[in-house]
């Protein structure tokens, strides 16, 4: 795995809350190696979002900003919904 993907994986799995580590980290653990290069900037930007905001969006407590609709966030949200159904 290249250095950038390793850095993204580290950031995704060391978020600050166990819930966010499980959701965001879990998604990137499974998918970072296969992410197309053109999505790496988006991944970095998504990882800049605060854990509390991400979890509010995942759980439907706050609307997802238009910036993230139809983006990599949707894939992470689908991953989260799969975790909740288990």
BELVENGI-V658535 format. One record per helix or strand of 3 or more residues. SS is the DSSP state (a for helix, b for strand). FROM is the first residue (numbers start at 1). TO is the last residue. If there is no record, write none. Layout:
ss->[SS SS]
from->[FROM FROM]
to->[TO TO]
This chain:
ss->[a a a a a a]
from->[3 18 37 51 66 72]
to->[13 34 47 59 68 85]
